[in-house]
Amino acid sequence: MAEARQPLWRKVPISSSLISPYRIVIVLRFFILAFFLRFRILTPAYDAYPLWLISVICEVWFAFSWILDQFPKWFPITRETYLDRLSLRFEREGEPNQLGAVDVFVSTVDPLKEPPIITANTVLSILAVDYPVEKVCCYVSDDGASMLLFDSLSETAEFARRWVPFCKKHNVEPRAPEFYFNEKIDYLKDKVHPSFVKERRAMKREYEEFKVRINALVAKAQKKPEEGWVMQDGTPWPGNNTRDHPGMIQVYLGSAGALDVDGKELPRLVYVSREKRPGYQHHKKAGAENALVRVSAVLTNAPFILNLDCDHYINNSKAMREAMCFLMDPQFGKKLCYVQFPQRFDGIDRHDRYANRNVVFFDINMLGLDGLQGPVYVGTGCVFNRQALYGYDPPVSEKRPKMTCDCWPSWCCCCCRGSRKKSKKKGEKKGLLGGLLYGKKKKKMMGKNYVKKGSAPVFDLEEIEEGLEGYEELEKSSLMSQKNFEKRFGQSPVFIASTLMENGGLPDGTNSTSLIKEAIHVISCGYEEKTEWGKEARVNLRINEPVLLALQIGWIYGSVTEDILTGFKMHCRGWKSVYCVPKRPAFKGSAPINLSDRLHQVLRWALGSVEIFLSRHCPLWYGYGGKLKWLERLAYINTIVYPFTSIPLLAYCTIPAVCLLTGKFIIPTLSNLTSVWFLALFLSIIATGVLELRWSGVSIQDWWRNEQFWVIGGVSAHLFAVFQGLLKVLAGVDTNFTVTAKAAEDTEFGELYLFKWTTLLIPPTTLIILNMVGVVAGVSDAINNGYGSWGPLFGKLFFAFWVILHLYPFLKGLMGRQNRTPTIVVLWSILLASIFSLVWVRIDPFLPKQKGPVLKQCGVEC
């Protein structure tokens, strides 16, 4: 019992021997940067004034961007969980299991682009998770209304009856069969069960047969019949028209008849396809997630929600328990809106050419944010507190009252009487929402109004008003304002009643038939009409008082990156988040390792940041009356302004080539003082990077790949995102960049060498050409002009090689495989040769330069 009362987790700060030198160097670099910029501004290069001015503006912006990126890393921490204590406290023998239930959301759009076998592996890893089966429910959202996914889930549910008991019997990891059977390890290690080898071979054979059935469904779905798809019972598939179909729900597992081969219960698996009709705004992924929030609240109403992409499977079967160590903490857990896990990826080449692992962000930036108010929400691998998604505020920590007495007169403002009255009024105003939602009397009345004593739930809002008779006027006004507040959630009394249940669970007297009907109702396309789903609600708490409260309901609409915006709104209301990094990665997914696909992924993220910057939710001016910490605000500002760095970055990468071609330079003369400032700046940059790698444990290769792709993405995807965002927000023009794929060889990393032409490749290619031409032209000019011209040339060559080294992975991606050259590269080579020829003629390197007076013909014949 003493062990069960111990903390479920502890904070592990970074060692002072590692973090203190890092902080000192940050401060030193800040002052060096200030003196360096002062020197650059006060010493203009008059012979190349435009180049100097552009370079100084770029350097000032880079300094500002560095501050935004660096200072939120001031308090990095790590956390350690104790799963054994969690079991001792909430899973005692002879008592009901007290662990919180979890609803898992898996979202899909197009099964032809998102292979059903990958989605099936994600679902199987969820069903086999190490967690009480009655407390897990998997909801799969099919936003494409595909019969292929419907049939694939049916096959997956059947295979799960054999796969889940195998995983739990032998405790295998990971519990996604595709990745488990492909692991190149000794699977006999630590497996002492005598039947393991035989059962593993049989299970692998069954999985291969399962894959054959799934692939047959995929092959069948390649060509849609003219009359549309027909289900097994002969009825037409309701989703034949993907843009005009009713809502569909199918429960595969979780009932009494759906047991595994050992006769044990399985977690529930639910297929959900929300209704879609022409003329309605469906809000893409954010709308699908909000539909899952409502349907899960009606069917299971677990207090916690785990959302995953269809290609992110559970790699650590104890991942949910890791999250519960924080969310079920008696004190800290009530203030948490979500627990974010890092993203890890499979199928990436060893060198990680395009920084797909994103190690610097997940292992440096997120640890720094965890020391502040919490990490940002990255869209997947996140366990939510359901109450935070409903827009409720976190509980306010009450301070212990001071020791006072009643001996002072009532007029004394310093006395406890005055403070008591003041604190009472302040408490009434702050605790208004909490008392309104969670008060025992209010809860009892709401339960009386929403759920009858019989077996059938009430589906009529009119009976709310009947419950108002017999109460005092103040209570009646409170209930009327409560009714107005609840209507923000939509016209579903069952769903509204579920939102008032802080610990989850279903109302008494409900039956499965009525719940399915209500679940169909809450995913109808018109349900969100005249509600505040996906946007900010302004709620009147009392009729006679003009008090308004801003509420965020569900995933926020209006941005491509709805994840960042949703997490930001939660932090503004005072919620905290936690970054959990278990030793075995909790989740793993697949990343686009091809250059073009990676750039389009970065483009989508950057476009969402630009849209948030141009909206009223921009962290620069939103939520100053809330509870967002300043360093956390700096971090959010950094997440939405980083695409704009692409403009000065493009200019700064062009300047070296221009300097080499024109013979000008952005620095007038390199004096001893100038050399000192340059040397100090570069040494501070190197020291910051080295010390950052020391406390984070990130390798130098991952750090360098991140730096390279920062330049590659900055001059391509980020640049296009800025202009596309401005066109979309200001002019209403939505532009798309198409990708045309060519065939690639079917090898382990065949996709890496796949060349896909896209508009995003033009700016980096042009920069490489310009800098290469500049290097050749500069060296040729120095050879022609003699020894004295080599000194100024080195500074220009340094910057040019800096650009070429950062764009080197892009150049390799542009070339594809070494044994073949794409046609587009040949065209660019011809263009390069043409430009080089013109520049070469303009420089005239082999002709002598005329110096001194110009000789003219005198007219005298000598």
N, C-alpha and C positions, 0 to 999 in steps of 0.2 A: 504493500500500500504506500509505503514511503517513496518507493521508486516511481509509482504511478503519479505521484504529485509533483515529480520533477518537471522542469520545463521541457516542452516538446522540441525546442530548437534553441540555438544560441547564435549570437552574432560573433563572427570571427574577424576582427579588424586586421588590416594589413600591418605587418610588422613595421614599427617606427624606423628601423634601420633601412627599410626599403622605401617607405612613403615620405619620410622627412627630407631626404636629399632631393626627391622628386619635386616636392613643394618649393624648396629653396630655389631650384633651377627654374621653375615656372616664374617665380617672382623676379629672379635675375633676368630671365629672358624678356619679361615684360618691360623692365627698365632699359635693357639694351635695345629693344625694339623701339621704344620711345625716342632714345637718343639717335638711333639710326634714321628714323623717319624725319627727325629734326634736321639732321645733316642733309638728307636727300632733298628736303624742301628748300633749304637755305642755299644749296649749291646747284643751281640749274645749269643745264647744258645748253648754252645759247645757240650753238651751231646745229643742234638737233632738238629744238624746243618742243615741238609737238610730240616726239618720241619720249622725251623726258617727262612731259606732263602726263602722258598716258601711263607711263611706267609708275610714276608716283601715286596716281589715283589707284592703280591696281594694287600697289604695295600697301596702301592704307586700308583697302578693303580686305586684303589677305590678313592683315593684323587684326582687324575687327572679327573676321571669321575665326581666326585662331583663338581669340578670347572666348567667343561663344562656345567653341568646341572644347577648350581646355579647362575652364574654371568649374563646370559641372563635374569634373573628375576629381575634385578636391578631397572628397571623403569616400573613397572606394572601400567596400566591405564585401565579405563573403559570409555565407550562412551555413550552418550545419544542423541537420535534422536527426531526430532520434526515433526511428520507427518502432523500436521495441517498447518505448514508453507510450507511444500512441496505442499499441495493442493492449498494454497493461491497463490503460485508462478507459478505453472505449470497447474493448473486446474481452470482457471478463467471462470466465467459464460459468455456466449456469444462469447467465443474465442475457437479455436481448442485446444484440449488437447495436452500439450507439454511434457508429461512424455515420457521417452525413452522406446522404444519397447524392449521386452525381448523374446528371443528364449530359450525354456526350453528343455534340452536334458535328456532323460531317456534311460538308456542302459540296455539291457537284453541279455542273452546268451542261456539259456536252460529253457523253460517254465515248464518242468517237475520238475526241481530243484528249480526254482523260480516261485512259484504258480501264475497263471494268475490273480487270484482274488486279490493278493497283488499288482501286476502291475496295474490292473484296478483301485484300490483305489488311487494309486499314481497319475494316469492320471486324475481321477475325481477331486482330490484335486487341481490339476493344472488348469483344465478348470473352476473351481468355484472360483478361486482366486480373491481377491478384487483388481482388476486392469482393466483398459480399455480393452474390449474384442478384439478390433482391434489391440492392441499392444502386444498380447500374442499369441504365437504359440508353440505347444507341439510336439516335434519330438521324436518318440520312435524307438530306434535302436534295430533291431532283428538280432543279430549276429549268430543265429542258424537257420535262414530262416524257421521258424516254422509256419505251417498253423494254429496251435492251437492259437498262439498269434495273428495272422492275424484275425481270426474269433472272438477272445476275444475282440480285439479292436473295431470290428464292433458292437458287443453287447454293449460295453462300450460307444461308440458314441451315440447309440440309447438311453441308459439309461441316459446319460448326458443331453439330451433334457428336462428331467423332474427334474433331481437332481440339476442342476445349478440354475435354477430360484427359487427352494425351498430354497437353501442355501442363495441366495442373498436377498430373500424376508424376511426371518426370521433371517438373520445374524448369522447363526449357526457356531460353532467351535467345533472340527476341521471339515473340509469339505471333509474328506475321510469317506464314509458311514460306513464302517466296524468298525472304531474306534469311530465314533460319536454315533452309536447305542449301542456300548458296554460300553460307559461311565456310571459309577455308580454314577450319580449325579441327582439332581432334575432338569429335563429338563424344567419344568414349570416356573422356577425362571427367572424373568425379561422378560418373553415372554408374552406380554399383547395382542398380536394379537388374536382376537376371533377364527379365523379359524386354529390356529397353531396346536392344539391337533389333530384335525381331519386330517389335511394335513400330520402331522408327522406319524400318524398311517398308512395312505395310502402309504406314501413314504417308510416306513419300510416294508410293505407288498410287494411293488414293488421291493425293494432291495432283499428281500428273493427270489422272483421269478427270479431276475437277477442272483443271486448266483446259483440257480438250473440250469439255462441255462449254466453258465460257468462251473459248475461241470460236466454237461453232455458232454461238449466239451472235458474236461480233461479226462473223462472216455473213450470217443471215441478215444482219441489220445494215449491211453495206448498201443494199438496194431495197428501197421502200416500195411495197406494192401500190399500184394505182388506187385501189379501193381502201388503202390504209391497213394498219396492223390489226390483227384479230387475236384476241386472247384465247386461252386454252378451252374455255367454255363456249366459244363461238361468238361472243359479243365483241363489238368493235372496241379497240383501245381508246379510252376517253382523251388521250393526249396526242391524237393524230395531228391535230393542229396545235403546234407548240405555243402559239400566241393567243389561242382562244380555246381554253379547256377548263373544266371544273376542278375543284380541289380534290385530291386523292390521298387517302391514308390506308396503309396496309400494315397490320401487326403480324410479324412472322414468328417471333419467339416470345416467350414470357408467359404463355398460358399453360394450363395444366397438361395439355396433350403434347406440348413441344419440349420434351425432355431429352437429355443426351443419351448416349448408348448405355450409360451406367445407371440410368433412371433418375438422374439428378436434374435440378432446375437450371435453366440457362437465363442469362440476362435478356431483357426485352429488346427486340429489334423492330424499329418502326420506319416504314417508307413514307415520306411526305412529299407531295408535289402541290404547292399552293396554286390557287386558282389564278388564271390570267385571262384578261379580256381586253380587246382593243379600246383605246382611249384612256386607260389607266396607267399611272406611273408606278412601276414596280420596283425601282431603286436597286436593281441588280443584287449583289451579294448582301448588302446591308438589309434590304427588304426581305431576303430569304432568311437571314439570321433572326430578324424580328418575328417572322412567321413561326420559326422554330421555338422561340421564347414563349409565344402564346400557346402553341399546340402542346408543348411539353408541360406547361403550367396546368393545362386542363387534364392531361392524361396521367402525369406522374408527379409534377411539381417538386422536383428535387431542389434543395436549397442552394446547390452549387451546379455550375455549368462549365463543361470543358468543351471548347470549340477547336476543331482540327480541320485542316484542308484534306481533301480526299487522298492526297499523296503523302500525308504525314502519318505514319503508323506509330504505335506505342512501342518503343524500343526497350523500355524498362517497365516491367509489369507492375512495379510498385510506385509508378509515377503519381497515381492518385493519392496514395498514402503520403508521399512527399508533400503534396500540396495541402493535405489535411493537417499536417503538423503546424502549418501557419493559420489556415482558415478556421480550425477548431481550437485554437488557443483561447483560453477563457477570457483574457483581457485584450490581447493584440488582435485576435481574429475578427472581432466585431468592427474594427476600423479598416479592414482590408477590403478593397474592391476586387482585386484579382491577384493571382500568383502567376507570374510569367516565367516560362522556361526558355532556355536558349534554343535556337534552331540549329540542328545538325543535319548533314546531308550525306547521302550515298551516291556512288557512281561518278564522283569527281576525280579527275586525273590527279596524280601524285603532286604535280607542280602547281595545281590550281591556277592556271594561266590567267583567268579573268576574275579572281578573288570571289568565287561563288560561295565559299564558306563564310565570308564576311566575319572573319574571326576578330578583327579589331573592334567592330561594333559590339559583338556579343560578349567578348571577353575583356573589354576595356571600358567602353562607354557605358554599357549596361551595369557593370559593377559600380561605376561612379554614381550613376543615377540611383542605385539601390541604397547608397548612403545618404541620399537626400529624401525626397518624398516617395520615390519608387521608380522602377523602370517604365518606359513607355510600352503601350500595347502594340505588338507587332503583327496581329492578325491571326495567329495560330499558336497552338501549344500553350493555351492560357486557360486557367481555371477561375471562373468568375463567382463572386457572391451575387446571387440572383437579385437580392434587394438593391444592390447598387445599380443594376440595369433598369430597375423600375424608377430610378430617379430619387430614391430616398437618401437623406443625408446620413452620414455616419453618426453614431452616438457621441454625445459631448461628454468628455470626462469631467465629472464634478469634483471641484476642489473641496478639501476638508474645511469645514467652517472654523473660523477663528474663535478662540475662547473669549467670550464677552460677558458683560453683566448688565443689569437693569438699573444701576444706581445713578446713571446720568440722566439729566432732564431730556425731554423729547425734542427740544429745539437744538440740541447739540448735534451738529452735522458729523462730528467725528465719532459719535456714539454708535453702539451696535444697533440702536433702533433705526437710525437713518440708513445704516448699511443693510439692515434686514429688509426694510421696505424697498430699497433700491435693488437688492439682489432678488427679492420676490418678483418685482416687476420685470426685471431682466430675465429671470427664469421663466416667467409666463410667456414672454415673447419668444425666447429661444426654444422652449420645450413645447410650443404650440403644436408643431407638426408631429412630434413624438407622441404627445398625449392623444392627439387626434387619431393617429394610426395604431398605436400600440397600447392605449389605455385599456384596462381590463373591462370597464363598463362599456366603452365604445365597442370593444371586440365582441363582447357578449351580444350587444344590440345588432352589430353587423352580422354576426352569425345567425341571429334570430331572423333577420330580414332576408338573408341570402339562401339559407338552407332550411328546409322544412324538417320536422321531426320524423317524417316518413322516409321512404327509401328513394324517392325521386327528387332531384335538385330543382330549384326554382329557376326558370329562364325568363323572368319578367321583372323589369326594373320598376314597374308601377307599384309593386308591393313595398318598395322602400319607403314611399310616402305614407303608407298605412302604418308603418311602425313609428311614425313621428307623433301620433296622437298619444296624449297622456304624459308627455314630457314637458319640462319647463321650457320657457321661451329661449333661454340661452342654449340649452341642449338641443332644442329643435333647430336653431340657427346653425349650430355646429354640425348636425347631421345633414342639413340641407347643403351646407358648403362641402361636407364630405361627399355628398352625392354628386355635386358638380365636379369635385376633384376626381372621383372615380370615373366619371364619363370621359375623362381624358384618355382612359385606357381602351375605350370602345364599348359597344353594347353587348357585353357578355358578363352576366352576373357571376357565373362560375369562375371565369378568369379573374374578375375583380376580387372575388372572395379569396382566391388563391394568393393574390398579391399581399393580402393582409396577414398571411401566415408566415411569420418570420423564419420558422424552422421547417418550412415546407410541409408536404403531405397534402392529402385530398380532404375536402370537407366531408363530414359524416353524411351518410345516406345517399351516396352517389353510386350509380351502377355503370357498367362499361358501355352499354348501348347508348345511354343518354350522353355520356362523355364523348363518345366518338362523334355523335351529331354535333355537339358543341365544338369539338376540335375542327370539324369541317367548316363550321361557321367562322371561327377565328382566323382561318387561312383564306377566307374569301377575299377577292381583290378589292371589294368596297368596304372592308372592315375598317381600314385606317382612314377612311374619309371622315373629315371633321373631328379627327382626334389629333393627339400630339405625338404619335409614334414617329421616331426618327428626327424629331426636332425639339426645340426648347419650349416647354409649357410654362405659362404664367398662371399660377393657381391662386385663387382667392381662398384664404383659410377661413375667414369669417365674413358673414354678409355685411355686418355693420362696420367693419374695419377695412380700409383700403390697403391691406397688407398683401403683397404679391410675393410669391416664391418661385424661383426659376427651377424647373425640373427637366432632367434629361431622361427621356423614355426610350430605352433600347439602343440599338446601334444608330449613330447619327447619319442622316442623309446629306447629300450635297457635295460629296467629295469622293474621288477615286480611292483614296486612302482613308476609308471610314474608320480604320483601326486607330490611327493616330488621334483623330478628332474625338472618338469615343473615350479613349483613355484620358485625353486632355480635359474633357468636361468633367470626368469623375474626380480628377485631381483638383480641379478648381473648386469643387464642392467640399474639399477637405478629406477625401478618401486617400488612403495610402495603398501602395502596391509593393510586392516583394518579388525579388529575383531569386529563383531556386535553380541551382546548378548541381544536380546529383552526380556522383562519380561515374555511374553509367548513364549516358545520355537518355533523357526521358522519351524524346520523340526524334524520329529521323524522317527526312523527306527527300525528294528529288529536286535538283536545281538544274536550270538550263545551262549546260556547259558550252553550247555553241555561242560564238561571238554575237551574232545578230539577235538571237533570242535573249541573251543576257542584256544587251543594250535596250531591247524593248521592255524588259522587266524593270530596268532602272528608269526608263522613260515614264512608265506608269507610276512608279513611286514618286518621282520628281514632279510629275504633273499634279498629283494629289496635293503635294506640299505647296505648289504655286496656287492651287485653288483655295487652300486654307488661308494662305497669305492674303489673297484678294477678297476674302470673306469677312464677315463681322466676327468670326471666331478666331481671328488671328491673335496669337499670344502677345503680340506687341501692344494691343490695346484692349484685349478682352479679359474679364474676370479679375480686375484689380480690387474689387470689393470682396473677393472670395478668400480662400485659404491656400492659394498656390504659393509655395516658397519661391524666393527670388532666384536661387540657383536652378531650381526646377523650371522656372519660367525661361531662364537663359537656355536651358537644354531644349525646351519646346520651340523657342525662337530659332535655335540652330537647325531644328528639323524642318522648318518651313522656309528659311531663307537660303539654305545651302545651294539650291539650283541657280540662284542669281549669281553665284560665284563663277558660273560658266562664262559670263561676259568678260570680266577682267582676266580670267584664265585664258580665254581664247586670244585676247589682245596680248597678254604677256608671252604666250607661246609663239606669237607672230613676230614680236619685236626683234628676237635674235636674227631671224632671217632677213628682216628689213635692214638691220644694222650691218649685216655682212654684205648685202647687195649694194647699199648706198655708201658704205665707208664711215657712217656716223656711229655715235655711241651715246647711251643714256647717261653716262657718267663723264664729266668734263676731263678730269685728270685723276689718276690714282696716286694720291699723296700718302704719306705715312699714316696720317690720321684716318684717311679713308680705308686703308688696308686694315687698320685696327678694328674699326667698326664692322667691316665685312667679316673679318676673322672671328670676332666675338659673336656675331649673329649666327654664323654657321656652326661654331662650337656649341652654342646654346641649343640650336636645333638638334644637333647630334646627341647632346647630353640628355635633352628631354626625351628623345626617342629611346635611347638606351635604358634610362631609368624607368620609363613606362613599360618597356618589355620586361624589366626585372620584376616589378611587383605584379604584373599581370600574367607572366608565364607564356606570353605569345612569342612565337619564334620569329627570327629576323626575316625569314622568307615570307611568312604570312604578312608581316608588316610592310615589306617592300612590294608585294603583290597588291596590297591595299593602296599604297601610294601610287603605283602605276595605274590602277584602274580608276583612281580618283581623277587623274588627268584624262584618261580615255573617256570615261563617262561624262566628265565635266565639259569637254569640248564637243560632245556629240549629243547624248541623251538629255543631259541637263539643259543644254542650250535650246534644243527643240522643245523641251517641256516649258521653258519660259515663254517662248513665242506662242506655242500652242495654248498655254494657259491664258495669256493675254488676249488672244483671239477669241477663246471660248467665253471668258468672263466679260470682256468689254464689248466685243462685237457679236457674240453669239454664234461664232463660226467654229464648228467642231471638225477638226482635221484628223485623219488617221494615216499612219504609215504602214504600207503593206509589205509583207516579206514574201519573196518568191524563193522556194527551196529547190535545190538540186539533189540528185541521189547521192547517197554516201555509202561507203563500204560498210558492211555489217560486221564490225569489230567491236571490241570492248569499249573503246572510246571513239567509235566511228563518227558520232555526232560532233565531236570536238573539231574534226576536220571538215565538217559539212559547211559549204559556203552558201550563204543566203544573202542576196543583194538587198540592201535597204538604203533609204535616204540617209539614215544615221551614219553611214560609213563615209560620207563625203567630207565633212569638216576635218576629221582626223587624218584622212588620206591627203588632203590638201596641205595640212600642216607638215606632215612628213616630207612631202615633195618640196615645199618651200624651204625647210631647214636643210635638207640635203643639198638642194641647189645653192643655198646660201653658204654652206660649208665649202663646197667646191669653188664657188666664186671667190670667197674670202681667201682661201689658200692660194688660188691662182693669182689673185691680185698681190698678195704678200710676196710670192715668188718673183713676180714681175718688178715690184718696187724696191726690193732689196731688204737688207737685214733690219733696218730701222722700223719697218712696218709690222714686224712680227710681234712686238710687245703689245700694242693695242689690240692685236688680233686674238690673243689668248682669252681675254675677257669675253669677247663675242662668241668664240668657239665653245667656251664653257657653258654659256646659256643655251646655245644651239644643241650641244650634246645632251644637256639636261632634258630638253624636250624630246630628243630622239630616243633616249634611254627609257623615258616614261611611256612612250608610244610603241616600244619594241614588241610587247605582246600583241598589240593591235596589228602590227605589221606581219607577225607570224600568222595571225588569224586571217588576214587578208590574202595571204599566199596559199592557205589551205595546206594540203599535203605537199611535201617537198618534191615528189615525183610527178606532180602535175600542176599546171598553172591555169587558173580560171580565165576565161576570156576577158572578163572585166579588168583583171590585172594587166593583161596585155594592152588594153585600151589606155589604162592609166599610164603604163610605161611609155606608150607613144606620146601621150600628152606631156609626160615628164621630159622626154627627149626634145620635144618641140620647145618647151619653156627654157630648158637648159641651153639649147642652141641659140635662142634669141638673146638670152642673158650673156652668153659667151661672146656673141658678136658685139653686144653693147659694151662689154668690158674691154675688148681687144687686148688680150693678155700678151700677145707676141709682138705687138707694135710698140715702138719706143714712145714714151711720154714726152711731149715737148715742154720744156721749161725755159724761162727767160723771155726776152723780147721776141715778138713775132716778126720774122723777116719778110719784107715785101720787095717786089721787083722794082729796081730803081729806074729802069728804062735806058740805062747806059750800056752799050755793047762793049764788053771787055775783051 
